[in-house]
């Protein structure tokens, strides 16, 4: 251990730059998860294509991340995380350039899939590398910073995309990644610690190809079931969902028999890890509701103009930017599991307040609960990520970081579909874009009442995991 600690202390002046690289590696993929949504109408006109066709610009990226993020995390554990992260940054940057110059829709979709693979590598390995560049007692602060970057990227994407398209054209929403990617690569190459080599025979023989293929197909089926059909859940969606369930069974059987499984099933006996992954999925589902429901409530329920809607929606990214790092420091001081519970309680309170807020309170009545939800989400993210990553063995950091990112991504996918459906049903209207203000307000209240219930479930899980930890000390 002494050489590692000495090396880390020698690199102390460079840790800040290493964290800057990891921050960019988290910001860029998160931003591109949502930035293309703003350009779909423009892209449909530019390529003279239907909405169903241009929707694949978003789906190709989302599917690539969802299906591959755990596998590339495991690959990083085998071949070296720094080395693979550099490959991911290069792939993401080159693919962004190809997206920006694509002459046809299908070339753009192919480039977006390649960009998604690069994004999966970056998202999976960024959290895993934290343990190699910061001391354990500072893990919470680093996780808070990365949580801030993730939240800012996801929530800022649509508004930034709209501004770039209005000012410079649709190609700039992809080309903006090129200078950022070059800067990120240079920082990562210069400041991230060099990978330690293991025996080549062990490294080559430890990748689970069958498990990787089964997991990718299962996750692809689930993601498609939740996203195609523009909110309607028809026979194709049901067939895909059943295929995903069947795929889970096959994957579990394959992993039980594999000599070196992609995801060792024994790790789920760790109650802290299992609880953290479930909580991450539930919380991400709720946070997606703010992105799905918020714009409709502000425009239809409160009657705000488009510019004012965008201004109000920017409160979330601003709060995330201001609270992420302080939240991480609080986690370092008071403990990860305790702060996980407090963050969840705060999200539940914010969701409950929003579910009871009368429309006569106007913009302040919407912003106040959103501030509570977002600030406590930052605390939860920092605490939950720290709780997972602090005590795992170094050779599993990549795959577990990938699983953590996957749980968040599955929550966002599920939230967009399920919470969107709850909102539409609660609003009692076929077309939400023409719904009456009172119907939209009712939809918002019921949606966030459901969100509060989901967070209460997460709180119960967090308390159970915390009690288990106390008993085993």
N, C-alpha and C positions, 0 to 999 in steps of 0.2 A: 504493500500500500504506500510505503514512503516515497518511492520514485514518482507515483502518480500525483501525490499531494504536492511534492516539490515542483513538479512540472506545472501543475495548476497555479501555484503561487507565482512561478516565474511568468506566467501568461496573464497575471492579474490586470496589467494595463490594457491588455488586448481583449479581455472578457467583454467589455462594452461593445467592441466592434463585432465580436462573435455573436452577441445577442442581437445586434442590429441586423446581421445576416439572417438569423433565425426569425426575427420579426418580419423581415421582407418575405421570407419563405412561407410564413403563415398568412401575411396580408394578401399577397398576389393571388393565390388560389381561391381564398375566401371572396375576394373582390370579383373574380371572374365567375364565381358560382351564381351571382345575381346580376352582374352588369349587362349581360347579353339580353336579359329580359326586356330592358328598356328599348332595345333596338329591333325587336321582333316585327312591329308594324312597318318600320322603315326597310328592314331586310326583305319582308314580303313584297314590298313595292319594287325594291332594287332588282330582285331576281324574278319578279312576276310569278310568285309562288303562293300556294295556299298556306293558311296558318298551320295546318297539320304538317306540312313540309318544313317550314322554318322552325317549328317547335323542336325539331331534331337538332338544331344548333345548341339548344339548352340540354336536351336529353342525352346527346352524345357525350358531352362533358360530364354530366351528372353520372351517367352509367359507368364511364371509365373510372371515375373516382370510387364510386360505390363498390364496384366489382373487384377492384384491384388493390385497394388501400391496405388490407391486411396482408396480402401476399407480398407486396413490395416492402412492407415493414419487416416481414420475416427475411426477405432477401437482403435487406440492409444488415440484419443481425449476422448473416452468413458471409457476405462479401465485403462488408465495411460500410458504416453509415455515411461517413463523410464522402467517400468515393461515389456511392449511389446518389447522395443528395446533389453532388455536382452534376451528375448525369441528368437528374431530374430537372434541375434549374436550366441546363442547356436545352433539354427537350421542350420544356415549357416556353422558353424564350423563342426558340426557332419556330415552334408551332404557332405562337402568337403572331410572329411575322408572316407565316404562311396564311393564317386567318385573315390578316389585314390586306393581303394582296390577292386573295382567292378570287379567280374570275368566274367561278360557278358555285351554285349552292352546295352541290355534293362534295366538291373539293373543300369548301368551308367546313362542312360537317365532319369530313375526314380529319381535317386539321384540328378541329375542336376535340375529337376523340384523342388525338395525340397529345393535345394540350392537357386533357384530363388525366392521361397517364403521368405526365410530368407533375401535375398538381397532386396526384395521389402520392407520388414519391415524396414531394416536399412536405405535405401535410403529415404523412406517417412518420417521417424521420425527424422533423423539427422538434417535437416534444421529446422524442427519445434522446436527442443530443444534449438536452438541458443538463442531464445528469453527468455529462462529461466535461462541462465547461463552468458550472457553478457549484459551490459547496452545498451540501445537503441542507444546511440551515437557511440557505437563501433560495431554495427551490420554489417556495411560494411566490416570492417576488418575481422570479422569472416566468412562472406560469401565469401570474397576473398580467405581465406584459404581453405574453403570447395570446392570452384570452382577449385582451384589448384589441390586438391586431385582427384576430378572427372576427370579433363582433363588429368592428369598424368596417372591415372588408365586406361582410355579408349585408349589413344594413346600408352602407354608403353606395353600394353598387348601382342600384336603380337610378338614384339622383345624379351620380357622377356620369353614368352612361347617357342620361338624358341631356346633360350639359355638353358633353363631348359631341354627341350626334348633332345637336342644334348648332354648335359652333363650327365643327370641323368635318362632319360626316361620319358615317357608321364605322368606317375602317379604323378610326382612331381609338375605338373602345378596345381593340385588340393590339394596335401598334403601341399604345401607351405602356404595354408590358415590356417592350424591347429594351429601352434604356434602364428600366428598373431591374430587368433580368440580368443585364450585363453588370450592373453595379452589385447585384446580389452574388453573382458568380465570383467576382473579384474578391468581395469580402469573405465569402465562404472558403475560397481557395487559400486566402492569406491567413485567416484567423481561426478557423475551426481545427480542433486537434486531429492529428494524423491517426488513421485507423491502426489498431494493433492487429497483427497477423496471427492467425491460428493455423493449425495443421491443414494443409490443402486437402488431404483425403477426407477429413471430417467435414470441411466446409462444402465440398462439392456434393457429397452424398446426403446432405441433410435437408434438401429442399423437397417438399411434398407436392409432386406434380398432380397427382390424382385429387388430393384435397383442394389444391388451388383451383383446378378446373371446376370441381363440384361447387365450391363456394362462389366462384365467379358466376356460374350459371344460375345458382339459387338467388344470389343478390340481384342479378340482372332481371330475373323473373319478378321479384318483389318490387324493384324500382319501377319497372314498366307497368305492373299492376296498379301502382299508386299514382302514376303520372299520365298515362295515355287516356284519351277520352275526354280531356278538358273538364274534369270534375264529375262526369257520369260514370257509374260503375256497372258496366255491362257484362255480357257473357265472356268476352275476351279477358277483361280484368279479373273475373272470377277464376277462369282457367289458369291464368298466370299466377294468381295467388295460391291456388291449389298446387301448381307445379313448384312454387317456392316452398310450400310446406313439405311436399314430397322430397324436394332437394335437401332440406334440413335433415330429414331422416337418413338419407343416403350419405350425407356429409358426416354425420355422427358415427355411422357404421364404419366409414372409411377411416376416420381419425382413430377409432378404437383399435383398428387393425394395423395402422401405419407404424413403421419402425421409428420414424422421425416425423410426427404429425405437424401440419401447419399450425394448428391450435391444439396444444395438449389439453385434453378434456379435464385432466386433473386440476388445472389452474382454476376452474370454476368452483372448486371446493373452497377456495379462498373467499370468504364472505365479503370482504372489503372490495375485492376486484369485481365480483358479480354484482354487488349492490351499486357500485360506482357506475358500471356500464348501463344498468337499467335506469338509474337516476338520470344519467346523461341523455338517454333516449327520451325519457318523459319530459325533461326540462326543455330540450330542443324542440319537441313537439309543441310545447306551450309558446316558446319564443317565436316559432314560425307563425303562430296565430296573430301576433302583433303585426307581422309583415303582410299577412293575407287580409286581415279584417280592418286594420287601421286605416288604409287609404279609402276604403268604401265608407267607413263610418264618418271620416272627416269630410269627404266630398258630398255624400248623400245624406247622412244623418245630421251633420252640422251645416251643410251648404257652403263649404269653403271653396274659394277659387283654387285652381291647380297650383299656382305659385305658393299660396299660403299652406296648402296641404303638404307640399315638399318641405317648407320651412318647419312645420310642426313635426314631420317625420324625421327631420335631422336632429331632433332632441335626443333620440335613442343613441345614435353614434357619438354624439357629444358627451353624453353621460358615460358611455362605455369608455371613451378615451380618457375621461377624467378620473374614473373610479378603478380601472383595472390594476394599475400599479399599487395604489394604496391598499386595495383589497388583498393583493399578494403579500404585502408587508404585514397586514393583520393576520393572515394565515400563518406566516412564519412565527409570529409572536404568540398566538393563542391556540394553534393546533389545527390540522386540516379537517379532521372528522367533525370537531365541534363547530367550526366555521361553515362546513357543508350544511349542517342542520340549520344554522342561523340564516344562511343564504336562502335555503328553501322556504323557511318560514316567511322571510321577507317577500319572496316571489308569490307565495300563497296570499299574503296580506294585500299586495298590489293587485293581484288578479281578482280577489274578492271585492276590493273597493271599486275596481273598474266594472265589475258585474252589477253593482248597485248604483252606479253613478247616473243621476238624471241628466238629460240633455241640456237642461237649463243652465247647468254649470259651464257649458261651452268648452272652449279650448283649455282653460285651466283644469277643468274637471277631467279631461283626457290626459293632459300632460303629467299631472301629479302622480297618478298611479303608474304611468309608464316609467317615470323616473325611479319610483320605488322598485318596480320589476327589474329594470335594466341594471340599477346599481347592485341589487342583490344577486342578479345573474352573474355579474362580474365576480362577486365574492364566491358564489357557488363554483364557477368555472375554475378559479384559482385553487380553491380548496379541494375540489374533486380530482382535478388533474394531479395535484400534489399528493393526495392520499394514494392514488394508484401508482405513481411513478417513483415514490421515495424508496420503497422497500423491496423492489423486484430485482432479480438477478440481472446483471448487465447484458447477458446473452439473450434476454427476452424483451429488452426495452423496445426494440423495433416493432415486434409483432403486437405487443400490448399497446403501444402508442397507436398503431394502426387500428386496433380494435376500439380504442377510445375515439379516434376520429370517425370510425365507421358508425359507432353508436350515435354520435352527434349527427352524422349525415342521414342515417335512417330516421332519426327524430324529425329532421327538417323535411324529408320526403313525406313521412307520415303526417306531419303537421299540415303541410300544404294541402294534402288530400282530405284527411279526416276532419281537421278543424275547419277547413273550407267548406266541407259538406255540412258540418254542424251549423255553421253560420248561415248557409243557404237554406237549410231546413228550418232553422229557428226564425229566419226572416219571412218564411211562408210566401216565397215568391219564386217564379220560374227564372226570371232574369234579374239578377241582383243589381245590374247597372241602371235599371229603371224602377227600383223598389222605392216605396214611400219612406220618408225620413223616420217615421215612428217604427216601421218594420225593420229598418236597418239598425236602429237603436236597440230594439228587442233582440235582434240577432247578435249584436255585440255583447249584450248582458248575458245571454244564455251561453254563448261561446266561452266567455271568461269564467262563468260559473263552472263549466265543465273543466276548464283549465285549472281552476282552483282545486277541484277534486283530484285531478291528476297529480298535482303537487303535494296534496295531502298524502296520497299513496307513496310518493317519493320520500316524504318526511318519515313515514312509518318504516320504510326500508332503511333509511339513514340511521334512525334510532336503533333498529335491530342490529345493524352492522357495528354501531358504536358500542352497544352493550356487549356484543361478542368480543370486541377488542379489549374492553375493560376486564372481562372475565378471564381472558387468556394472558393477561400481563403477569 
